[in-house]
Amino acid sequence: MTTPSIKTPDGLRVHTEGLVWSATYSFGPGIARSLIVRSGDELIVVSPSCKTPDALLDEVARLGPVGALVAPNGVHHLGLPEWSKRFPHADLYADPKTAKRIGKKHRDLKMFSPLKELSERAANGIAIHDISEHMKFPDLFLSVDTPAGTTFFFNDLFSNLPALPAFLPIKLAYKFTGSGPGLKLNRFFLMVSGSDKQEIKRQMRDALDAKPPSEVIFGHGNPVVGNECAGVRAALDD
């Protein structure tokens, strides 16, 4: 059952019991969200949080072994060192452009494997939507089949912010590109990432049409469930 309102004492948010969790974290100018997904007998963690409390890391460890740490783009990297230290057997995944960028910032990390290998490793029902070939500054989205339907995770391509970011440069950029507040396609990110916007929007439309979501989780902002999910698909037609 999808229960986005339930939080554990240590801070994990339970989206689908035993299958999908998330945790919010501060990265300085804003708040972001990590995604944790069970894949067979291991866990995949997308956008590992930074300055993570030990209690939360311990809670994740109790869920099962962490097999994969995923950097969805070149700015969601701050938590990789601490998660790699806590889960040293976890493999790192990113597209090559993202891996190169992060490698310059964290030279002690192990080598990244390509997202294609993560797609092959992931359990049935988990889809890694790698759209990096259509972006100079890549990103990804992910879908997970659950008993209640399909859960989607959009890292920076969408957001559902209750208010504009407090950091003034980003606040102005979001305001003038219509990227927030509320459930919005992140036009600012698509602009600065050098994206083939129409192709990326087509791929997102195709994925959402193939498996209409029962829940959508965002890298920035509040999840939506049920009928509210239709707003994600509608935003691609604006």
C-alpha positions as CSV (number, residue, x, y, z in Angstrom):
1,M,0.0,0.0,0.0
2,T,1.3,3.5,-0.8
3,T,1.5,5.5,2.3
4,P,3.5,8.7,1.7
5,S,2.5,10.3,5.0
6,I,4.3,7.7,7.2
7,K,7.7,8.5,8.6
8,T,9.9,6.3,10.7
9,P,11.4,7.7,13.9
10,D,14.8,7.9,12.2
11,G,13.5,9.9,9.2
12,L,12.8,7.5,6.4
13,R,9.5,8.1,4.6
14,V,7.7,4.9,3.6
15,H,6.1,5.1,0.2
16,T,5.5,1.4,-0.4
17,E,6.2,-0.9,2.6
18,G,9.2,-3.1,2.0
19,L,9.9,-1.6,-1.4
20,V,10.3,2.2,-1.7
21,W,11.5,4.8,0.8
22,S,12.9,8.3,0.7
23,A,14.6,10.8,3.0
24,T,15.0,14.6,2.7
25,Y,18.2,16.4,3.4
26,S,19.6,19.9,3.3
27,F,22.4,20.7,0.9
28,G,22.8,24.3,1.8
29,P,20.6,26.5,-0.4
30,G,17.7,24.1,-0.4
31,I,16.2,20.7,0.4
32,A,16.6,17.6,-1.7
33,R,15.3,14.0,-1.5
34,S,17.1,10.6,-1.6
35,L,15.3,7.6,-3.0
36,I,15.8,4.0,-1.7
37,V,14.4,1.1,-3.6
38,R,14.6,-2.6,-2.9
39,S,15.9,-4.5,-5.9
40,G,15.9,-8.2,-5.2
41,D,17.9,-8.8,-2.0
42,E,19.7,-5.4,-2.1
43,L,19.0,-1.7,-2.1
44,I,19.5,1.0,-4.8
45,V,20.0,4.5,-3.4
46,V,19.5,7.4,-5.8
47,S,21.0,10.8,-4.8
48,P,22.5,9.8,-1.5
49,S,22.0,12.4,1.2
50,C,24.7,14.5,2.7
51,K,25.3,15.2,6.5
52,T,23.2,12.1,7.0
53,P,22.4,11.2,10.7
54,D,23.9,7.9,11.8
55,A,20.5,6.8,12.9
56,L,19.1,7.0,9.4
57,L,22.1,5.2,7.9
58,D,21.6,2.5,10.5
59,E,17.9,2.2,9.6
60,V,18.8,1.9,5.9
61,A,21.3,-0.9,6.8
62,R,18.6,-2.7,8.6
63,L,16.5,-2.8,5.4
64,G,19.1,-4.8,3.6
65,P,22.5,-4.5,2.0
66,V,23.1,-1.4,-0.1
67,G,24.3,-2.6,-3.5
68,A,24.2,0.6,-5.6
69,L,24.7,4.3,-5.0
70,V,23.5,6.4,-8.0
71,A,24.5,9.9,-8.8
72,P,21.6,11.1,-11.0
73,N,23.5,14.2,-12.2
74,G,26.6,16.2,-11.5
75,V,25.4,18.2,-8.6
76,H,23.8,15.4,-6.5
77,H,27.1,14.1,-5.3
78,L,27.7,15.5,-1.8
79,G,26.5,12.4,0.0
80,L,28.6,9.9,-2.0
81,P,31.7,9.9,0.3
82,E,29.8,9.3,3.5
83,W,27.5,6.6,2.0
84,S,30.5,4.9,0.3
85,K,32.2,4.8,3.7
86,R,29.2,3.4,5.5
87,F,28.4,0.9,2.7
88,P,31.9,0.1,1.2
89,H,30.6,-2.8,-0.9
90,A,28.1,-0.6,-2.8
91,D,28.9,0.0,-6.4
92,L,28.7,3.6,-7.8
93,Y,26.7,4.4,-11.0
94,A,26.4,7.5,-13.1
95,D,26.5,8.4,-16.8
96,P,30.0,9.1,-18.1
97,K,29.7,12.9,-18.2
98,T,28.4,12.9,-14.6
99,A,31.1,10.5,-13.5
100,K,33.8,12.7,-14.9
101,R,32.5,15.8,-13.2
102,I,32.1,14.1,-9.8
103,G,35.5,12.4,-10.1
104,K,37.2,15.8,-10.1
105,K,35.4,16.7,-6.9
106,H,35.8,13.4,-5.0
107,R,39.1,11.7,-6.1
108,D,38.9,9.0,-3.4
109,L,35.7,7.5,-4.7
110,K,35.8,4.1,-6.5
111,M,35.2,4.1,-10.2
112,F,31.6,4.6,-11.5
113,S,29.9,2.0,-13.6
114,P,27.5,3.1,-16.5
115,L,23.8,3.3,-15.9
116,K,23.3,0.6,-18.5
117,E,24.9,-1.9,-16.1
118,L,22.6,-0.7,-13.3
119,S,19.6,-1.3,-15.6
120,E,20.8,-4.8,-16.2
121,R,21.3,-5.4,-12.5
122,A,18.0,-4.0,-11.3
123,A,15.2,-6.3,-10.5
124,N,12.2,-6.7,-12.8
125,G,9.8,-3.8,-12.4
126,I,12.6,-1.2,-11.9
127,A,13.3,1.0,-14.9
128,I,16.3,3.4,-15.0
129,H,15.4,6.0,-17.7
130,D,18.7,7.3,-18.9
131,I,18.3,10.4,-21.0
132,S,21.9,11.5,-20.8
133,E,22.5,11.4,-24.6
134,H,20.0,14.3,-25.0
135,M,21.6,16.5,-22.3
136,K,25.0,18.2,-22.0
137,F,24.4,18.2,-18.2
138,P,22.6,14.8,-17.7
139,D,19.9,13.7,-15.4
140,L,17.6,10.6,-15.1
141,F,14.3,9.4,-13.9
142,L,13.2,6.1,-12.5
143,S,10.0,4.0,-12.2
144,V,9.2,1.1,-9.9
145,D,6.3,-1.3,-10.2
146,T,4.6,-1.7,-6.8
147,P,1.4,-3.6,-5.6
148,A,-0.4,-0.2,-5.8
149,G,0.7,0.8,-9.2
150,T,3.9,2.5,-10.6
151,T,5.9,4.9,-8.6
152,F,8.0,7.4,-10.5
153,F,11.0,9.4,-9.2
154,F,12.0,12.6,-11.0
155,N,15.3,14.0,-9.7
156,D,15.6,17.6,-11.2
157,L,13.3,17.3,-14.2
158,F,10.2,18.1,-12.1
159,S,9.7,19.7,-8.7
160,N,6.7,20.2,-6.4
161,L,7.9,23.0,-4.1
162,P,5.5,24.6,-1.6
163,A,7.3,27.9,-2.1
164,L,10.1,29.3,-4.3
165,P,13.6,28.5,-3.1
166,A,15.0,30.9,-0.5
167,F,18.4,31.3,-2.3
168,L,17.8,34.5,-4.3
169,P,19.5,33.5,-7.7
170,I,17.6,30.2,-7.8
171,K,14.4,31.9,-6.6
172,L,14.5,34.4,-9.4
173,A,15.4,31.7,-12.0
174,Y,12.5,29.5,-10.9
175,K,10.1,32.5,-10.9
176,F,11.0,33.8,-14.3
177,T,11.0,30.3,-16.0
178,G,7.7,29.2,-14.4
179,S,9.5,26.3,-12.6
180,G,7.8,26.8,-9.3
181,P,6.2,26.9,-6.8
182,G,3.9,23.9,-7.1
183,L,4.0,20.9,-9.4
184,K,6.1,22.2,-12.3
185,L,8.3,21.0,-15.1
186,N,11.7,22.4,-14.2
187,R,12.2,24.6,-17.2
188,F,15.1,26.3,-15.6
189,F,17.0,23.0,-15.2
190,L,16.1,22.0,-18.8
191,M,17.5,25.3,-20.0
192,V,20.8,25.3,-18.1
193,S,21.4,21.6,-18.8
194,G,21.6,22.1,-22.6
195,S,18.8,19.7,-23.2
196,D,16.9,18.6,-26.2
197,K,13.8,19.6,-24.5
198,Q,11.3,18.1,-26.9
199,E,13.0,14.7,-27.0
200,I,13.2,14.6,-23.2
201,K,9.6,15.6,-22.8
202,R,8.6,12.9,-25.4
203,Q,10.4,10.2,-23.4
204,M,8.8,11.3,-20.1
205,R,5.3,11.3,-21.8
206,D,5.9,7.9,-23.3
207,A,7.0,6.5,-19.9
208,L,4.0,8.0,-18.0
209,D,1.5,6.9,-20.7
210,A,2.9,3.4,-20.7
211,K,2.5,3.1,-16.9
212,P,0.3,5.9,-15.4
213,P,1.7,6.6,-11.9
214,S,0.1,5.9,-8.6
215,E,2.7,8.0,-6.9
216,V,5.4,10.5,-8.1
217,I,8.3,11.3,-5.9
218,F,10.5,14.4,-6.6
219,G,14.1,15.2,-5.9
220,H,12.8,18.6,-4.7
221,G,9.4,19.0,-3.1
222,N,6.5,16.9,-1.9
223,P,5.4,13.6,-3.4
224,V,1.9,13.3,-5.1
225,V,-0.4,10.3,-5.1
226,G,-3.5,9.1,-6.8
227,N,-5.3,11.7,-9.0
228,E,-2.7,14.3,-8.2
229,C,-0.2,12.4,-10.4
230,A,-2.1,13.5,-13.5
231,G,-0.6,16.9,-13.0
232,V,2.8,15.5,-13.9
233,R,1.6,14.3,-17.3
234,A,-0.4,17.5,-17.9
235,A,2.7,19.6,-17.3
236,L,4.4,18.0,-20.3
237,D,1.7,19.4,-22.6
238,D,1.9,23.0,-21.5
